[in-house]
């Protein structure tokens, strides 16, 4: 099921000059056309600084999706400009949903550290209770431990014993699976940063399964593997204005293919 159908930038008021500060100074944002997001999976692709992540962050703020791994989008100080962009965006929906989440790759690493810290704090609290209740009944100690053990059990059931102990790829996929709910909208910014090529294939498999459960994805990525999702709509932010482009015409794809076919042709220029 598609939830978010289109996004477009609202025209500025006729009696006010156009805003020229960031993010409206970014060419892709300044000339943003109506983008059709009616495919189950839509990709934003472009060079760093092209505006793809900025737009994704603006959509997250406009849609009111929760953020994984950082402050909520509405409170995150690093997203103040993107919130201004959100107020200038018009989103049209087939069925508005508050399910799903927004995830930036850099926030994921902080999230695993935070979970590890919270788990350590819960374990330390259990040790404190054992000392505090050493001369009281086991029943009293059990009552004191109950909320701590409940929180610990819920965390371990959802994320495993120690999410931070896994490889980045394993942790990312486990987090993604743990937070998934059917019929949600998922906005992902460069998820491949945490994933090996094999784990990127694992992400694609999870996306297939989630789409069958009425999920919708909008993903900013550089990865030719992730971009290969069948039937996805791909928007290039390297054109002005942003335009849909076939997978085979992507520079990311052609350059990767040419490099793998003849790496020495590229590497000899480094000598």
Long-range contacts (C-beta under 8 A, 24 or more apart in sequence): 1-94, 1-95, 1-183, 1-214, 1-216, 2-37, 2-38, 2-39, 2-40, 2-94, 2-216, 3-93, 3-94, 3-95, 3-96, 3-97, 3-183, 3-185, 3-216, 4-37, 4-59, 4-63, 4-91, 4-92, 4-93, 4-94, 4-185, 4-216, 4-218, 5-36, 5-37, 5-38, 5-92, 5-93, 5-94, 6-34, 6-35, 6-36, 6-37, 6-38, 6-91, 6-92, 7-34, 7-35, 7-37, 7-59, 7-62, 7-89, 7-90, 7-91, 7-92, 8-32, 8-33, 8-34, 8-35, 8-89, 8-90, 9-88, 9-89, 9-90, 10-88, 10-89, 10-90, 12-88, 19-88, 21-81, 22-81, 23-51, 23-54, 23-58, 23-81, 23-82, 23-84, 23-85, 24-85, 24-88, 26-50, 26-51, 26-54, 27-51, 27-240, 28-52, 28-55, 28-237, 28-240, 28-241, 28-242, 29-54, 29-55, 29-85, 31-240, 31-241, 31-242, 32-241, 32-242, 33-241, 33-242, 33-243, 35-235, 35-242, 36-233, 36-244, 37-216, 37-218, 37-233, 38-94, 39-231, 39-232, 39-233, 40-211, 40-215, 40-216, 40-217, 40-231, 40-232, 41-207, 41-211, 41-216, 41-217, 41-219, 41-229, 41-231, 41-232, 41-233, 42-217, 42-218, 42-219, 42-232, 42-233, 42-234, 42-235, 43-218, 43-219, 43-220, 43-221, 43-226, 43-227, 43-229, 43-232, 43-233, 43-234, 43-235, 44-218, 44-219, 44-220, 44-221, 44-235, 44-237, 45-220, 45-221, 45-222, 45-227, 45-234, 45-235, 45-236, 45-237, 45-238, 45-245, 45-250, 45-252, 46-236, 46-237, 46-238, 47-237, 47-238, 50-237, 50-238, 51-237, 52-220, 52-235, 52-237, 53-104, 53-189, 53-190, 53-220, 54-81, 54-82, 54-85, 55-85, 55-237, 56-102, 56-187, 56-189, 56-218, 56-220, 57-82, 57-85, 57-102, 57-104, 57-189, 58-82, 58-83, 58-85, 58-86, 58-89, 59-86, 59-89, 59-91, 59-187, 59-218, 60-86, 60-102, 60-187, 61-85, 61-86, 62-86, 62-87, 62-89, 62-91, 63-91, 63-185, 63-187, 64-98, 65-98, 65-100, 65-101, 65-102, 65-185, 65-187, 66-101, 66-102, 67-101, 67-102, 67-103, 67-104, 67-107, 68-101, 68-102, 68-103, 68-107, 68-108, 68-111, 68-175, 68-179, 69-103, 69-104, 69-107, 69-108, 69-109, 69-110, 69-111, 69-114, 70-104, 70-107, 70-110, 70-111, 73-102, 97-183, 97-184, 97-185, 99-181, 99-182, 99-183, 99-184, 99-185, 100-181, 100-184, 100-185, 100-186, 100-187, 100-215, 100-216, 101-179, 101-184, 101-186, 101-187, 102-187, 102-188, 102-189, 103-176, 103-186, 103-187, 103-188, 103-189, 103-191, 104-189, 104-190, 105-189, 105-190, 105-191, 105-192, 105-193, 105-194, 106-193, 108-171, 108-172, 108-175, 108-194, 109-168, 109-194, 111-175, 112-163, 112-164, 112-171, 112-175, 113-164, 115-155, 115-159, 115-163, 115-164, 116-162, 116-163, 116-164, 118-155, 119-152, 119-155, 119-156, 119-162, 122-148, 122-151, 122-152, 122-155, 123-152, 126-152, 168-194, 168-195, 169-194, 169-195, 169-196, 169-198, 169-199, 169-202, 170-199, 172-199, 172-203, 173-199, 173-202, 173-203, 173-206, 176-203, 176-206, 177-206, 180-206, 180-210, 180-215, 182-210, 182-213, 182-214, 182-215, 183-213, 183-214, 183-215, 184-210, 184-215, 184-216, 185-215, 185-216, 185-218, 186-210, 186-215, 186-216, 186-217, 186-218, 187-217, 187-218, 187-219, 188-217, 188-218, 188-219, 188-220, 188-221, 189-219, 189-220, 190-220, 190-221, 190-222, 191-219, 191-221, 191-226, 192-221, 192-222, 192-223, 192-225, 192-226, 197-225, 200-225, 200-226, 201-225, 204-228, 204-229, 222-252, 223-252, 224-250, 224-252, 224-253, 224-256, 224-257, 227-252, 227-253
